[in-house]
């Protein structure tokens, strides 16, 4: 059953223009659900904390076996950390990986079973920031194995803009399709958190400015993205809050997040083995295309009409919706 709720703009106005268009606080939401005859419609917070995480989140991590405040300390800790251990980033740290991404295609690789954390939400803390301003950032944080947790961090990318003019020049000037695609991808793109392993948990994070995907779930079952604020990932033609399914199999639960200013807040390739459940998310509504998406065979040009294995979308709230809420571009098997 598909249950969605369209209501008026219940969020507070965002602050005026700042240094970057994605440098905005998380919206303060009024009640985002209604109850009719004992049945709840729309997104409702759970006992773990508020939708979007932050202040009031009950699973905030405040320490670890390793505490780091510099890039060198972080990379050294990642080379030593073992399953079950936590690498905690000092909340005051703002770690700029731009030069290393340009020079080495560097990524923070989190080993199997390790937690990478800061303290977003503790006493109003925004959490440490890890960022790259390199347009070609091929996953600033990557998992080195299964059962990784990334929590309480701000992970900021290089490009929060829509790049509508670039997309128009690529695809609306009469170029053959192959040439149009080649032109479009001359402008490099970026991903924030990337995995090809199962059981990644991304929680209580703020993720913004990634031109391709803030969270890229290429492969792996048991993925869980929850209680995050995911915004300004909106390059036209790409621009995903959570994107999945470019590998062989990707299955995810996506819940209790605030989405805003993404091209698609959730998207999937729809390949066989691709599936997701989206529930209790709030879509604020500033997007240049539909909000939740699953591709079909015509998008992949594989001769099928398959849109993944299964899809469950329920109890989400779409505020001031200016686009279609959900587009399923085929038939789940």
N, C-alpha and C positions, 0 to 999 in steps of 0.2 A: 504494500500500500504506500502511496506517495502522499505525504502530508506536508504542506508548506503553508506559511502564513504571510500574507502581504499586509503590512501595517504602515502607518505614517512614520515620518522620521522622528525616532524617539531618542536619538543621540544628541549630545551637546555639540554645538558648533566647534569645529576645529580651530586652532589658533591661526593667526594671520601668517603670511609667507615668511619663511625663515631661510637659512642658508641653503638648505635643500628642500625640495618639495615633499620628501618623505620624512622630514624631521618634524613630526607632529605627534602629539600624545595620543594614546589610545582613547577612542571615544568613550564617554561615560554613558552607559546605556540605562534607559528606564526599563520597566518590565517588558520582556520580549516574548512572552507567551500569554495565552488566555486559556481559561478552563471553562468548558461548556458541557453541562450535564455530566460532570465528573471526568471528562476526557480532556487531556492537555493537548493543545495545539501550539506549535512553535518551539523555539529553543529555550530550555530552562536549565539553569546552573545545577550542578550536582554537589555532593558533599565535599569533593576535592577542592572546590574553589570557584571563583567567578569565571564566566565565559571570557576567554582572552587571557586568563591568568593574571599575574601581577599581585597587587595587594590583596591579601585574603587567601592566596593559594596555600594549601596546607602541606605540600610536598617540597617546599623550598629546601635546597641543599645549601648549607652554610660553611662547610669545611670539607677537607679531603685528606688523603694520604700525602698528596702533593699540593702545595699552594704556590701559585706562580703569578708574576706581575709583568713579565717581559716575554717577547717572542722566543728568545733563546731558552728561557726557563720552561716555557710551555712545550716547545719541541723536545727538549731534554726529558721532561716528565713523560711525554707520550712514548718515548723510546724505552722507558723503564716500567711503565704502569702495567699491571697484570689484571686479569679478570677479577672482578669484585672490588677493584680500587677506584678511587675518584681523584680526578685532577681538577682542582678548584682554582678558578681565575679570580684574582683580586677584583672586587666590585668597582674600584676606581680605575682599573686598567682600560685603556683604549688602544688596542694593538693593531697597527697598520701593516698589513701584509703585502701592500702594493708592489714594492720593489722586488720582493722575493718571488711573487707571482710572475712578474715580468721576466726576471732573470732565470728562474729555475722551474717555472710552472709548479711552484710549491703548494702543497696542501697540508692541512692539519689532519693526520691520519690517526683515528682513534682505534686502538686495538680491541680485539674481541673482549666483550664483557666489561669494558671500562666506561665510566661515566665522566663526561666533560661538563663542568657545571660552573655557574655563578649564582648569585642570590637574588635575582629579579623578584621584587615583591616584598623582601624583608625590610621592614621599616621604611618603605617607600623607595628602596633602591631600584634603579633601572637595570642593574646587572652590568657586568663587564661587556665591552663592545669589541668584537673581532670584525675587521673589515678589510676589503680590498677595493681599490679604485681602478684596478686594471680591467678593461672591458672584456678581455678574454681570461676569465677565471673559471677553470674547469672543475668546479667544486671546491670551495674554500675549505670546507670540512668534509672529509671522506671517511667512511668506516673501513677498518681493516679486517673486519670479521663480524659475526652475528652478535646480538644481545648488547648493543651499544645504546647508551642513553646520552642525549644532549639536552641540557636543561638550564633554565635561568639566565640565558645569554641574549645579548643583542648581536645579530649577525647581519651586517650591512653590506650590500653590494654596490657596484659602481654606477648603476644607471637606472634611476627610478622613472625615467620619461617614457612616453608612449611611442615616440619616434614615428609618428604617423606620416610625416613627409618622406622619410626614408622608405617606408613600406610602399607609399604611393609611387615614388620614383621607380621602385623595383618592379611593381606589378601592374601599374596603370599607364604605362607609356608605350605599349605595343611590343615590348620585348617578347621573344619566344620564351616559353615557360622555363626551360633550362637556363637561359641567360638571365632571366629575372631572378631565379633562385640563387645563381652564382653572385649576382649583384647584391642581393639582400644579405647574404652571409659574409660579404666583405666587411660588414660592421660586426665585429666579434660579439659573442654573447656570453652570459655568465650564469653559473649555478651556485647556490649557497651551500646546502647540505646535500650530499650525494651518497647513495648506497647501492650495492649489488648483493648485500647480505640480508638475511632475515632478522626480524625482531628488533628493528630500530625503534627507539622511543624518542620523539622530539616533543618536549613539553615545556610550558611556561617560558617560551622564548618570544622575542620580537624579531621578525625576519622581514627585511625590506631591501629594495633596490636591485633585485636580481632580474636581469633582462630575459632569462629563460625560465628557470624554476627556483623558487626559494627552497623548496624541498623536492629533490629529484629521486624518486623511488624506482630506479630502473628495474631492479630485480628484488625478490625476497618476499616471503609471506610473513604475516604477523606484524606488519608495520603499524605504528600507532603515532599519530600526530594529534596533539590535544592541548587545550588551554593555552594557545599561542595567539599573538597578534601578528597577522600576516598581511602586509600592505605594500603598495607601490611596486609591484612586480608586474609590469604592464606594457612591455614592448609589443607593438602590434605585430601579429603573426606568431608570437611566442607569448611570454608574459603569464606565467602560472604561479599561483600560490603553492599548490601541491600538484605535481605531475608524476605520472607513473606508467610503467609498462613498456619501456623501450627495450628491455631484456626479454627473457623467456617467460617469467612469471612474476607478477607483483600483486599482492593483496594487502589492503590497508583499511584501517579504521581511522576516520578523521572526524573528530568531535570536539565540541566546546571551544571552538576557535572564533575569533573575530577576523573577518576578511574585509578588505577595502582597497580600492584602487589597484585591483589586479585585472588583467585581461580576462582570464578564466581563473577563478579562485581554486577550483579543483578540475583536473583534466586527466584523461587516460587515453592511451592508444587504442584500447578496445581489442587488442590482440587476444587470442585464446590464452587463458591463464591470467588475464587482467580482471580485477574485481575490486570494488570498494564499497564501504558503508560510510555515509555521511549523515551525522545526526547532531542536533543541538548546537549547530553553528549559526552565527549571525553574520549575514552579508549586509554591510552598510549601504552599498549600492552604487558607488562611484566606479564604474567600469566601462570599458569601450566595447565589450562583447558580453555574451551570456555568462552566467556565473559558474554553474556546475556543468561539466561536459563529459561525455564519453564518446570517442570516435567509433565509427563503423568501418566496414570493409571498403566502402567507396573512398574513404580518406586514405586508407593504406594501399588501395589499388591491388588487393589480393584476391579479387573475384568472389568475395563472400559478402554477406550482410551482417557479420558477427560484430557485436558490440560487447566484448568481454564475456566472461563466464556468468557473472551475476552482478546485480547492482541494487543497493538498498539506500534510499534517500528518504529520511523522515525527520520530523520535528526540527526543522530549520526555520529561521525567520529571515525574511528579506525586507530590509527597510528601504523605503523610497525607491523601489525597484524601477530603474530606467531601461533595463534590458530583460530579456527572457531569463527566468530563474534557472531553468534546467533544459539542456538539449541532449538527447540520447540519439546518436546518429546511426543507429542500427538496432539489432535485436540481440540481447544477451542470450547465450545458449541455455 
